[in-house]
Amino acid sequence: MLKSDATPARKTTSAPDGNPVPKDSKRTHVVAGFLRQIDPAGPAAAPAIVEGAVIDQTPSESTTAAPEPNPAGRPAGEIELKLLVDAERMAHFNAAPVIAANARSKGTRKHLKSVYYDTADRALRNSGLSLRVRQSGARFVQTVKTEAVDDPLRRGEWEASVPSLAPDLALAMPFIPEKLREHLETQPLEAVFTADIHRHARMIDLPSGTVEIAFDQGELTAGERSLPVSEIELELKSGSAGAIYEIALRLAEHGAVKPSIRSKSARGFDLAADKPPAARRPRKLQLDASVTLDEAFETILRSCLHHLLQSLPAAEDGRNPEGVHQLRVSLRRLRSALDLMRSVGALSNLDALRSEAKWLAQDLSAARDWDVFQLETLPMIASACPAVAGFDTLGRAAARRQSEAYRKAHRALGDRRCAVFLIGLGGWIETRGWRNDVAAEDLGQLAEPAVNFAERILSEQHAKVLKRGRRFKSLSAEQVHRVRLAAKRLRYLSEFLLPLFADRKSAKRYSRRLAGLQEELGAFNDMAVTASLLDELGGEAPDSAIAAAAIAGWQARASVGVQPALQSTWRDFAAARVPWSRQAEQG
């Protein structure tokens, strides 16, 4: 984890709404490029399967027909994105030009009262489901929803009318996994939290699709705790999901927004448990060996975007250090995926997207480095050396640096630049915008089997790692660092492409050996990072010089112990059979 310099200050001017608007010409170009990529005249996205229902995303001259309701109980897909906004600015967004020019009418206003239910052991939530009953006027509707898996917008949704705010579990049973039904029959449901929301809903018609936009303000309540709600919810009714991103990007130009896929259900359950948002590792990709390269790119990028958006709430909350860590990982994965796409040809938007991802990652790196130092390195060595003085002083100085680093990270996450990047990235993925960039002579590659592409890319990167690690035992620290960077890239490429070879036994063995190598190389690199952090603290905590020396000495000794394990791990990796070879296929 190498430290990076702070982002230079940017000139700004004021927009009509009074908010500062960046004058960075490069960023203006990025926004314009994103809007072009969401143009409905561009290539059509492939149909997306949503919990058993197919939603046609192909743009037409007007709009594509919405999915028909299915009274037989098949799921109706819900495609939505939330924008968190300042409550005092809600009316201003409602009057934004993109809304005023394209809304069918002034819309409808409703007062929605919802109660969310689960068992005492949270069986539904732990299975990725939510159950609520919502009152709107004299009507009561029970809804079952599923979590998004690898697509940040799509969730399954089932509705049924009920006579009151009390749930009717029998109506929900057909949509609940069989293994969970027996548990629910013995465990009573309980009210976990309530949502009291005032909603102003309007229908927006764009050439690319029809979107219902809901301006929600209210409160979530769980016992004595409460949480304000102020968000704009965009839900696709027909056409391309790119329409959602088009509206979101226009709203981001009009004022400060924060894209979110975190549901009211997730926020309410965390509120009830009084815990920070979860920060999860990315899900393992599922890629059928028959997919085209174009389909593989979309799946990989959706996974990256989902991991990124899923990590944002925990990073912004700040109580769980895993939030910043997973957000940095998601940005590294995204940059690796964009680099992977360069192999097809020159794509104009790749550099802009990669640059924005790099900017955001740089502003997060210091927070992660100080987290590791404060939560892992310092406590471990202080506990092992109780006779050494100065660890407390060193810890207080490090805590100040940690707080400064988190303030920098939060400024970056709250910057409009971050919102525009995330929304633009989502729109580019949704419309498969890379098709617009690929030269005509290279378009054929996208229709070829992804397996052929994967074999070539993985072979090249594997060979690069082996070349950099040649005569590994005699490599200098700088050379080991270069091996680490190449191995990290291979690790991400493997996560993206090895699912194409998932039926081969050698794939799992190769993944384990590569993961072990990266872990050992990462531990070696962490020592170098610690040394740089101690240098920063030298002038702030002169009374802790002995403690700093103890940490440096401890890690110097540890580096000697790391070498044999690192060399052994390297030998295991170098001897591994690659799963994409013809021999592996036969084996």
KOLGU-137964 format. One record per residue (C-alpha): residue in one letter; x, y, z. Coordinates in steps of 0.1 Angstrom, whole numbers, padded with zeros to 4 digits, always signed. Layout:
residues N
AXYZ ...
end
This chain:
residues 587
M+0000+0000+0000 L+0019+0030-0013 K+0010+0064-0001 S-0001+0090-0026 D-0001+0128-0027 A-0032+0148-0020 T-0053+0158-0050 P-0045+0194-0061 A-0071+0221-0054 R-0095+0227-0083 K-0110+0260-0094 T-0148+0263-0090 T-0175+0287-0100 S-0211+0290-0087 A-0241+0275-0103 P-0276+0291-0102 D-0284+0269-0072 G-0254+0284-0053 N-0234+0252-0052 P-0198+0252-0065 V-0194+0237-0099 P-0160+0223-0109 K-0143+0241-0138 D-0119+0212-0145 S-0121+0208-0182 K-0112+0171-0181 R-0141+0164-0157 T-0165+0184-0179 H-0154+0162-0207 V-0161+0131-0186 V-0196+0142-0178 A-0203+0150-0214 G-0189+0116-0224 F-0211+0098-0199 L-0242+0115-0212 R-0233+0105-0248 Q-0229+0069-0237 I-0265+0069-0222 D-0278+0081-0256 P-0307+0058-0265 A-0294+0058-0301 G-0264+0038-0289 P-0262+0000-0290 A-0289-0018-0271 A-0282-0036-0239 A-0289-0073-0237 P-0321-0085-0219 A-0316-0089-0182 I-0332-0118-0163 V-0347-0106-0130 E-0357-0133-0106 G-0373-0152-0134 A-0388-0123-0153 V-0372-0109-0184 I-0370-0071-0187 D-0364-0059-0222 Q-0338-0031-0221 T-0337-0025-0259 P-0344+0012-0267 S-0370+0019-0294 E-0383+0050-0311 S-0406+0057-0281 T-0404+0033-0252 T-0403-0004-0247 A-0433-0021-0232 A-0431-0026-0195 P-0431-0062-0181 E-0467-0074-0179 P-0480-0081-0144 N-0480-0118-0136 P-0510-0128-0115 A-0497-0164-0113 G-0472-0153-0087 R-0441-0150-0109 P-0419-0121-0097 A-0421-0087-0110 G-0386-0072-0114 E-0378-0039-0097 I-0350-0018-0112 E-0342+0012-0091 L-0315+0036-0079 K-0316+0060-0049 L-0300+0094-0046 L-0295+0106-0011 V-0299+0144-0009 D-0301+0172+0017 A-0337+0175+0030 E-0336+0213+0026 R-0328+0209-0011 M-0356+0184-0020 A-0380+0210-0035 H-0351+0223-0056 F-0345+0189-0071 N-0382+0185-0078 A-0380+0216-0099 A-0349+0206-0118 P-0350+0211-0156 V-0349+0174-0165 I-0380+0169-0143 A-0399+0200-0153 A-0393+0193-0190 N-0402+0156-0191 A-0427+0150-0163 R-0462+0139-0174 S-0479+0159-0147 K-0474+0174-0112 G-0476+0138-0099 T-0492+0124-0068 R-0485+0128-0031 K-0489+0100-0006 H-0483+0094+0031 L-0468+0059+0034 K-0466+0041+0067 S-0447+0008+0066 V-0439-0019+0091 Y-0410-0043+0084 Y-0412-0078+0099 D-0388-0106+0106 T-0382-0134+0132 A-0363-0128+0163 D-0332-0144+0148 R-0336-0124+0116 A-0341-0155+0094 L-0356-0135+0065 R-0328-0109+0065 N-0301-0135+0068 S-0316-0152+0037 G-0316-0120+0016 L-0353-0113+0020 S-0374-0085+0034 L-0411-0085+0043 R-0431-0053+0049 V-0467-0042+0050 R-0473-0006+0038 Q-0504+0015+0044 S-0513+0041+0018 G-0547+0057+0026 A-0571+0028+0032 R-0550+0003+0013 F-0526-0022+0028 V-0500-0039+0006 Q-0476-0067+0017 T-0443-0069-0002 V-0415-0095-0003 K-0382-0083-0018 T-0349-0100-0025 E-0315-0085-0024 A-0296-0076-0055 V-0269-0102-0062 D-0244-0089-0088 D-0266-0062-0104 P-0268-0030-0084 L-0302-0020-0097 R-0322-0052-0099 R-0343-0069-0072 G-0372-0093-0071 E-0404-0080-0057 W-0438-0096-0050 E-0469-0078-0037 A-0503-0088-0023 S-0532-0069-0007 V-0538-0076+0030 P-0565-0062+0053 S-0543-0044+0078 L-0507-0036+0088 A-0504-0072+0102 P-0485-0095+0078 D-0501-0126+0062 L-0472-0151+0060 A-0492-0176+0040 L-0493-0151+0011 A-0455-0147+0012 M-0447-0184+0015 P-0446-0192-0023 F-0418-0167-0027 I-0397-0179+0002 P-0371-0207-0002 E-0384-0241+0008 K-0357-0246+0034 L-0367-0214+0052 R-0405-0222+0053 E-0404-0247+0080 H-0384-0223+0102 L-0409-0196+0097 E-0438-0219+0106 T-0422-0223+0141 Q-0408-0188+0146 P-0433-0159+0149 L-0428-0127+0130 E-0422-0095+0150 A-0422-0058+0140 V-0386-0047+0137 F-0389-0010+0126 T-0413+0014+0110 A-0410+0038+0081 D-0431+0070+0080 I-0426+0086+0045 H-0441+0115+0027 R-0437+0107-0011 H-0442+0129-0041 A-0441+0106-0072 R-0439+0118-0108 M-0436+0099-0141 I-0408+0110-0164 D-0408+0101-0201 L-0375+0101-0219 P-0367+0087-0254 S-0347+0059-0237 G-0374+0049-0212 T-0401+0058-0186 V-0390+0063-0150 E-0411+0069-0119 I-0392+0094-0097 A-0402+0095-0060 F-0391+0123-0037 D-0392+0107-0002 Q-0389+0124+0031 G-0396+0110+0065 E-0381+0089+0093 L-0372+0053+0102 T-0380+0043+0138 A-0368+0013+0158 G-0376+0015+0195 E-0360+0047+0209 R-0337+0052+0178 S-0347+0071+0146 L-0330+0080+0113 P-0341+0107+0089 V-0349+0098+0053 S-0343+0122+0024 E-0339+0105-0009 I-0349+0105-0046 E-0358+0070-0058 L-0357+0063-0095 E-0376+0032-0107 L-0377+0020-0143 K-0412+0015-0157 S-0403+0007-0193 G-0375+0010-0217 S-0338+0010-0209 A-0324+0012-0174 G-0299+0037-0189 A-0328+0062-0185 I-0324+0060-0147 Y-0288+0070-0150 E-0295+0097-0175 I-0319+0114-0150 A-0296+0108-0121 L-0267+0124-0140 R-0288+0155-0148 L-0298+0158-0111 A-0262+0155-0101 E-0254+0185-0123 H-0282+0204-0105 G-0270+0197-0069 A-0253+0174-0045 V-0265+0138-0046 K-0251+0105-0033 P-0259+0074-0054 S-0271+0045-0032 I-0284+0010-0036 R-0289+0006+0001 S-0326+0000+0008 K-0347+0014+0036 S-0350-0021+0048 A-0312-0024+0052 R-0310+0009+0070 G-0339+0001+0093 F-0325-0033+0103 D-0290-0017+0111 L-0308+0010+0130 A-0327-0016+0151 A-0295-0035+0158 D-0276-0002+0164 K-0247-0013+0141 P-0229+0003+0112 P-0235-0007+0076 A-0220-0040+0066 A-0189-0041+0043 R-0188-0073+0023 R-0163-0089+0000 P-0174-0092-0036 R-0194-0122-0046 K-0177-0149-0067 L-0185-0143-0103 Q-0206-0169-0123 L-0196-0170-0160 D-0207-0198-0183 A-0180-0211-0206 S-0202-0203-0236 V-0206-0165-0230 T-0193-0140-0255 L-0166-0115-0246 D-0192-0087-0247 E-0214-0106-0221 A-0184-0113-0200 F-0174-0077-0199 E-0208-0066-0188 T-0209-0093-0160 I-0175-0083-0147 L-0182-0046-0147 R-0216-0051-0130 S-0199-0070-0103 C-0173-0042-0098 L-0200-0016-0097 H-0221-0036-0072 H-0192-0041-0049 L-0183-0004-0051 L-0219+0008-0043 Q-0223-0018-0017 S-0191-0006+0001 L-0199+0031+0001 P-0223+0033+0031 A-0198+0016+0054 A-0170+0038+0042 E-0191+0070+0046 D-0203+0059+0081 G-0167+0053+0092 R-0174+0031+0123 N-0163-0001+0105 P-0128+0001+0091 E-0136-0027+0067 G-0158-0001+0048 V-0128+0019+0035 H-0108-0013+0029 Q-0135-0029+0007 L-0142+0004-0011 R-0105+0005-0020 V-0106-0031-0031 S-0136-0024-0053 L-0118+0005-0070 R-0087-0017-0077 R-0110-0043-0091 L-0127-0018-0113 R-0094-0004-0126 S-0082-0039-0134 A-0114-0046-0153 L-0110-0014-0173 D-0074-0023-0181 L-0086-0057-0192 M-0109-0041-0218 R-0080-0023-0233 S-0070-0055-0249 V-0099-0052-0273 G-0087-0018-0286 A-0086+0019-0278 L-0117+0029-0258 S-0120+0066-0252 N-0139+0064-0220 L-0116+0039-0203 D-0090+0065-0194 A-0115+0089-0180 L-0132+0063-0159 R-0099+0048-0147 S-0086+0083-0138 E-0117+0090-0117 A-0113+0056-0099 K-0077+0063-0093 W-0085+0098-0078 L-0110+0083-0054 A-0087+0055-0044 Q-0058+0078-0036 D-0080+0099-0013 L-0089+0067+0006 S-0054+0051+0009 A-0041+0071+0039 A-0072+0062+0059 R-0067+0025+0053 D-0029+0027+0061 W-0036+0043+0095 D-0064+0018+0102 V-0040-0011+0098 F-0014+0007+0119 Q-0038+0016+0147 L-0059-0015+0148 E-0033-0042+0140 T+0004-0032+0140 L+0006-0010+0171 P-0016-0031+0195 M+0002-0063+0186 I+0037-0050+0191 A+0027-0029+0222 S+0012-0060+0238 A+0043-0080+0231 C+0067-0053+0245 P+0050-0041+0277 A+0083-0028+0292 V+0088-0003+0263 A+0075+0032+0270 G+0059+0055+0245 F+0033+0034+0227 D+0005+0054+0242 T+0020+0087+0229 L+0026+0071+0195 G-0010+0059+0194 R-0024+0094+0201 A-0003+0109+0174 A-0014+0081+0150 A-0050+0087+0160 R-0047+0124+0149 R-0033+0113+0115 Q-0060+0087+0112 S-0087+0113+0118 E-0072+0136+0092 A-0071+0108+0067 Y-0108+0100+0073 R-0117+0137+0069 K-0099+0136+0035 A-0117+0104+0026 H-0151+0118+0035 R-0145+0150+0015 A-0138+0129-0015 L-0169+0107-0010 G-0190+0138-0006 D-0176+0156-0036 R-0199+0159-0066 R-0171+0145-0087 C-0176+0112-0069 A-0213+0111-0076 V-0209+0120-0113 F-0183+0093-0116 L-0205+0066-0101 I-0236+0075-0120 G-0217+0079-0153 L-0200+0045-0147 G-0234+0029-0141 G-0249+0044-0173 W-0219+0033-0193 I-0222-0003-0181 E-0260-0004-0185 T-0258+0007-0222 R-0226-0013-0228 G-0211+0020-0239 W-0178+0004-0248 R-0194-0007-0281 N-0195+0029-0292 D-0158+0032-0287 V-0146+0000-0303 A-0133+0005-0339 A-0154-0013-0365 E-0127-0038-0373 D-0125-0047-0336 L-0162-0052-0330 G-0160-0088-0340 Q-0139-0096-0310 L-0168-0088-0287 A-0189-0116-0303 E-0162-0142-0299 P-0162-0167-0270 A-0148-0152-0239 V-0128-0184-0232 N-0104-0177-0261 F-0097-0142-0248 A-0093-0154-0212 E-0067-0180-0223 R-0046-0154-0240 I-0048-0127-0212 L-0042-0151-0183 S-0013-0168-0201 E+0004-0134-0207 Q-0001-0122-0171 H+0010-0155-0156 A+0042-0154-0178 K+0048-0118-0166 V+0047-0128-0129 L+0070-0158-0135 K+0095-0135-0154 R+0096-0109-0126 G+0100-0136-0100 R+0129-0154-0118 R+0157-0162-0093 F+0132-0151-0066 K+0155-0159-0036 S+0180-0132-0048 L+0155-0104-0056 S+0158-0070-0040 A+0130-0054-0021 E+0121-0032-0051 Q+0120-0063-0074 V+0098-0082-0049 H+0075-0052-0050 R+0073-0055-0088 V+0064-0091-0084 R+0036-0082-0059 L+0021-0057-0084 A+0021-0082-0112 A+0007-0109-0089 K-0021-0086-0077 R-0031-0079-0113 L-0031-0116-0121 R-0053-0122-0090 Y-0079-0098-0102 L-0078-0111-0137 S-0082-0146-0123 E-0112-0136-0102 F-0128-0122-0134 L-0119-0149-0159 L-0113-0182-0140 P-0150-0188-0136 L-0150-0196-0173 F-0129-0227-0163 A-0147-0235-0131 D-0154-0271-0142 R-0117-0279-0140 K-0102-0291-0108 S-0070-0272-0114 A-0089-0238-0112 K-0094-0240-0075 R-0058-0252-0068 Y-0044-0224-0089 S-0066-0198-0072 R-0055-0210-0037 R-0018-0208-0046 L-0021-0174-0062 A-0041-0161-0032 G-0014-0175-0008 L+0014-0158-0028 Q-0004-0124-0028 E-0010-0127+0009 E+0027-0133+0017 L+0037-0105-0007 G+0012-0082+0009 A+0026-0089+0044 F+0060-0080+0031 N+0047-0048+0016 D+0029-0038+0049 M+0062-0036+0066 A+0074-0009+0041 V+0042+0010+0047 T+0047+0009+0084 A+0082+0024+0080 S+0068+0053+0061 L+0041+0060+0087 L+0067+0059+0115 D+0087+0085+0095 E+0056+0108+0094 L+0051+0104+0132 G+0087+0111+0141 G+0083+0149+0145 E+0049+0147+0162 A+0057+0123+0190 P+0094+0128+0201 D+0087+0110+0234 S+0078+0079+0216 A+0111+0073+0198 I+0118+0042+0218 A+0084+0027+0209 A+0089+0036+0172 A+0123+0019+0173 A+0107-0011+0188 I+0081-0013+0160 A+0108-0009+0134 G+0130-0036+0150 W+0101-0060+0154 Q+0092-0057+0118 A+0128-0060+0106 R+0131-0092+0126 A+0097-0103+0112 S+0109-0097+0076 V+0137-0122+0081 G+0111-0147+0092 V+0088-0140+0063 Q+0115-0148+0037 P+0114-0186+0040 A+0076-0187+0039 L+0075-0163+0010 Q+0100-0183-0010 S+0081-0216-0003 T+0049-0200-0014 W+0066-0187-0046 R+0078-0222-0054 D+0043-0236-0049 F+0029-0210-0072 A+0055-0214-0099 A+0049-0251-0100 A+0011-0248-0103 R-0006-0261-0134 V-0025-0233-0151 P-0062-0242-0155 W-0066-0227-0189 S-0041-0250-0206 R-0052-0279-0228 Q-0036-0303-0204 A-0057-0290-0175 E-0088-0295-0197 Q-0079-0331-0203 G-0071-0336-0166 
end
